[in-house]
Amino acid sequence: GDRCNGGIDDDIKLEKDVLVLKQHITPYDLLVLSNVLSKKVEAYSDLAACASCCIGTATFKYDFASLTLVSVSLLKPSEEDAKVEQGKSQACLYRLLVAYQSKDKLTFTPDELKVLAEKFNKNCLPNP
């Protein structure tokens, strides 16, 4: 499907009994995949999570027992991404992504994604 919040890309491969697939993701999905996103962050009210709010794709490997995140590839951030009406933290995430993009960084390993999410938690959320 072509939905941003969970749609599977048509580019599915089988490599030595391991399925490689790409899932469309939203800004909220991006940070949830890091496993370190603050529990206070909510889809829609804090970050965009709509069916047409694509930010990129997450590549997974599935060995028919477990699903493992391989990488996340982001689309080039646009000014429209900062203006998304869903999410009071959306503009801050946009600024972080523009900073990465300025260094030609649009693909993240799981560890790099964790660092991005930690920066988001520190810089984009109100202090407790």
C-alpha positions as CSV (number, residue, x, y, z in Angstrom):
1,G,0.0,0.0,0.0
2,D,1.0,3.6,-0.5
3,R,-0.1,4.9,2.8
4,C,2.6,6.7,4.8
5,N,1.6,5.2,8.1
6,G,2.5,1.6,7.5
7,G,2.2,1.1,3.8
8,I,4.6,-1.5,2.3
9,D,6.6,-0.4,-0.7
10,D,6.4,-2.6,-3.9
11,D,10.2,-3.3,-3.7
12,I,10.1,-6.6,-1.8
13,K,13.0,-9.1,-2.2
14,L,13.7,-12.5,-0.9
15,E,17.4,-13.0,-0.2
16,K,18.5,-16.4,1.1
17,D,15.3,-17.1,3.0
18,V,15.1,-13.6,4.4
19,L,12.5,-11.2,3.2
20,V,13.7,-7.6,2.7
21,L,10.9,-5.0,2.7
22,K,10.5,-1.3,2.9
23,Q,7.7,0.3,4.9
24,H,6.6,3.9,4.4
25,I,6.9,6.0,7.6
26,T,5.7,9.2,9.1
27,P,7.7,11.6,11.3
28,Y,6.1,9.9,14.3
29,D,7.0,6.4,13.0
30,L,10.5,7.5,12.4
31,L,11.1,8.3,16.0
32,V,9.2,5.4,17.4
33,L,11.5,3.1,15.4
34,S,14.4,4.4,17.5
35,N,13.0,2.8,20.7
36,V,14.1,5.8,22.7
37,L,11.3,8.3,21.9
38,S,9.9,9.9,25.0
39,K,6.6,8.2,26.1
40,K,5.1,11.7,26.4
41,V,5.2,12.2,22.6
42,E,1.8,11.4,20.9
43,A,1.0,10.8,17.3
44,Y,-0.9,13.6,15.7
45,S,-0.8,16.1,18.6
46,D,3.0,16.2,18.8
47,L,4.2,14.8,15.5
48,A,2.7,14.1,12.1
49,A,1.4,10.6,11.7
50,C,-1.2,10.9,8.9
51,A,-1.6,8.6,5.9
52,S,-0.2,11.3,3.6
53,C,2.7,12.5,5.8
54,C,5.5,10.5,4.3
55,I,9.0,11.2,5.5
56,G,10.7,8.2,4.1
57,T,11.0,4.4,4.3
58,A,12.2,2.0,6.9
59,T,14.0,-1.1,5.5
60,F,13.4,-4.3,7.5
61,K,14.7,-7.9,7.2
62,Y,12.2,-10.6,8.1
63,D,13.5,-14.2,8.6
64,F,10.0,-15.6,9.3
65,A,10.8,-15.5,13.0
66,S,11.7,-11.9,13.7
67,L,11.6,-8.5,12.1
68,T,14.8,-6.4,12.2
69,L,15.3,-2.8,11.3
70,V,18.2,-2.4,8.9
71,S,18.0,1.3,8.0
72,V,15.8,4.3,7.5
73,S,16.0,6.4,4.4
74,L,14.4,9.9,4.5
75,L,13.1,12.1,1.7
76,K,14.8,15.4,1.4
77,P,13.1,17.7,4.0
78,S,10.9,20.4,2.5
79,E,9.6,23.6,4.1
80,E,6.1,22.0,3.9
81,D,7.3,19.4,6.4
82,A,7.8,22.2,9.0
83,K,4.3,23.6,8.3
84,V,2.4,20.4,8.9
85,E,-0.5,21.4,11.2
86,Q,-0.3,18.0,13.1
87,G,2.2,18.3,15.8
88,K,3.6,21.0,18.0
89,S,7.1,19.4,17.8
90,Q,7.0,19.0,14.0
91,A,8.9,22.2,13.2
92,C,11.7,21.2,15.6
93,L,12.1,17.8,14.1
94,Y,12.2,19.5,10.7
95,R,15.1,21.7,11.8
96,L,17.0,18.6,13.1
97,L,16.5,16.8,9.7
98,V,17.6,19.9,7.7
99,A,20.8,20.0,9.8
100,Y,21.5,16.3,8.9
101,Q,20.5,16.9,5.3
102,S,23.0,19.8,5.1
103,K,25.7,17.1,5.8
104,D,24.2,14.8,3.1
105,K,22.8,12.5,5.8
106,L,19.4,11.1,4.8
107,T,20.0,7.4,5.6
108,F,20.3,6.2,9.2
109,T,21.3,2.9,10.8
110,P,19.4,1.9,13.9
111,D,22.1,3.4,16.1
112,E,22.2,6.7,14.2
113,L,18.4,6.8,14.4
114,K,18.7,6.4,18.2
115,V,21.0,9.4,18.3
116,L,18.5,11.5,16.2
117,A,15.7,10.6,18.6
118,E,17.7,11.4,21.7
119,K,18.4,14.9,20.1
120,F,14.7,15.3,19.5
121,N,13.9,14.3,23.1
122,K,16.4,16.8,24.4
123,N,15.8,19.7,22.0
124,C,12.2,19.5,20.9
125,L,10.2,18.5,24.0
126,P,9.4,20.8,26.9
127,N,11.4,20.3,30.0
128,P,9.6,18.1,32.6
